[in-house]
Amino acid sequence: MSVFSSYSLLHGRLEDFSDSKFPTVLSAWAEQTLFLQATGTHFGFVYAGPAVLRCPCGTFSLASGMYFSVPGAVNIAQGTGIVISRLDYRGFFHLGGPVEERGRLRYIDGCTDSLLIPPVLNGDACLNLLHLPPHTHQTRHTHPSLRLGLIIRGRGQCVMPEECIPLRPGQVFAIRADGLHSFHTEDDELLVLAYHPDSDFGPTHENHPMVNRTVSKRGLSP
């Protein structure tokens, strides 16, 4: 099986990873209505809007570049985009974007990243925005879990030991766990949406702002 799989933005289910360590399903919508069941939390990105999101919280119009996280049943219509459904996981309802032009955090080899939807608890799924400047040649690396994403803007290549895959706007992709790869650009920059089904970062019951910024004054009179 190839480390890297590529998909077009065609309506419906693109790939089923429900038998993986972190059960996930990759889907897309293209002008038609995509119905998603209450099987987990759905992370989505609007590639070309406007799109209309309907869920128990209400009905929302989303512009190009906006993203969402919806636990439970949802449907989305109009425009085009991708939805990554993390099964058996309940995240927060979240609407955000449009995405910025660059990431806010340093990443490897001069790249930057923004954590668009952070993990609710340490270990939970998250959604990221990766930016590669022109003339970037990443160090070969792996990830310990599945990576799913979408090329938002720009062109480049994903280089693996056995092949080199051109990257183009609107291309959906999957990178298998532990697959050796690197992203490269020439004259174009590259803006990438990247989903992680797990994390080693996030709040814990012992370490979060509400606890950390609560200063006990035991012994003082009320």
N, C-alpha and C positions, 0 to 999 in steps of 0.2 A: 504494500500500500504506500502511495506517495505521501511524503511529509506534507505537501501543500496541495490543497484542492481549490479550484476556482469555479465560481458560479456567476451566471448573469442574473440581473434583477427581473426574474420571471415570477409571475404570481403563484403563490402556494408554498408548500413545504419544499425546501431545497435539500436538506440533509437531516437525518435523525441520529443524534448521538446519545439517545436515551439509555444505551447500554454501557456508557462510559462511567467513570468514577463519579463525575458530576453530571447527572443526566440533563441533557440540553437538546433542544430542537431549534434548527435554523430555518426561518421562513422569510418570504418577501411579499410585498404587495405592489401591484402595478395597475393603478386606476380602479380596479375592482375592490370589493370589500373583503377583507381578510378577517375571519372569525377565529378567535383564540379562546380555548376553554379555560376553566378555572383549575388549571393543573399546576400552577406555580406562579412565578413572576416573569412578566414579559418586558424585556429591555428593547427599545426601538429607536430608530433614527430615521428622520425624514430626509431623503436624498433630494427629492424634487417635490415641492409643495405648491399650494397648500394641501394639507391632509386633514381629515376629520377623525378625531379619536373619540370613541364612545365607550364609557364604562360606568359602573355604579356611581362614581363620583360626579359624573356629568358629561357634557359634550364640549370638546375643545378643538379649536382650529389651530393647527400647527404649521408654521412656515418652514421653508427649506432650512436645514441645518439645526432644527430643534430635535430634542431627544426626550425619551420618557421611560419611566419604570412603572408598571401597573401590576399589582398582585391581583389574581383572580381573572374572571372573564372580561374580555375586551374585544372590540372590533375597530378596525381602522380602514378608512376608505379615501379615495381620491389621492392624487400624487403617487409617488413611489418611495420605497424605503425597505429597510430590513427590520425583522423582529427576531430576537434571540430569547427563547423561552427556557428559563432555568426551572426544571421540574422539581417538585417537592421542596420549594423554598419560598418563603414569604418575605419579600422586601417591602420598602416603603413606596407609597405613591409619590411620583416625582415627575415634574415637567421642567425642562431647562433649555437653554440655548437662545438664539443660534450660537453655534460653536465659534470660538475665537480663531484668529489667524495663526496663533502660535500657542505652544504649551507654556505653562507657568512653572513647571518643575524640570530640573535638569535630568536628562536621560543619557544613555551611552553615546559616545562618539559625536558629541555636539548636537544631538537630537533633544527635543523637549516633549513634555507630556503634561496633560491636565487630567486630573481625576474628576470626571464629569459626574458620575454617580458613585459615591464611596460605599464601602461595605458598612452595613448597619452594625454588625458585630465583627470582631476579628475573625477572619476566615471566610466571610461571605463574598458573594459575587460583586464585581465592580465593572464600570464602563469608563474607558479612557479615550483621550484624544492624543494621538502621536503626530508630531511634526518633524519631518526630515528636511533640512535645508538642501539647496543644490550642492552637488559634488560631495555627498555623504557616502561613505563606504563603511557600513557597520562591521564591527567585529563579529565573527561567527558565534552564535549562541543558541541556547535551547531554553524552553520554558517547561516547568514541571507539570503543566496541565494544558488542556486544549485552549487555543486562541481562535476566536472568530472575529471577523471585521469587514470593513468596507473601505474602499479607496474613495475618499471624498473629493480630492482635488490633486492634480499633478500626475506625473508618471515616474516610473522607476522599475526596479527589478527585485524579485526575491531569488536569492542565489542559494542553492543547496548543493550537496556533494554530487548528486546525480543529474541535476537539471537547473535551468535558469528560467524563471517565469516572468514575462513582462507584466507590469502593473499599470492599470489604466483607470480613469474615473468611472465610478459606477460598478466596479468589479467587487464581488463578494468573495471572501476567502475563508479557508479553515487551515490552521497549522496544527498538526497532531502533537500531542504531548511528547516532549523530549526530542522533537525533530530539529536537527541541526540546520540553521538557516541564517541569513542576514539580508537586510534591505539596503539597496543602493540607489542613488540618484546621480544624474549627470547635470544637465542644465536646468531641469525643473525641480521645484520643491515637491514634497509629498505630504499630504494631510490624510491621516488614517484614523478611522474609528476602530477601537480594539476592545473586545469583551474578554474578561477573565472570569471563569466560573468559580474561582476561589481566590483567596488573598492570604498574606501573612501580616496583615496590617488592619487596624481598626480598633474601635473601643472594646474594652473588656469591662466586666463588673468591677474590677479593681482599679482600672485605669481609664478614666474618661473625664471631660472637663467639669462635669457637675461634682464629681468626687474630688478631683484634684484642686479645684478652686473653692472648696469648702474648708474653712479654717476653724478647727474646733477651739473653743475658749472654755474648756472645762474648769470648774472651780470659781468662775466669776458669778456674781449675783445676777439674777434675772433682771 
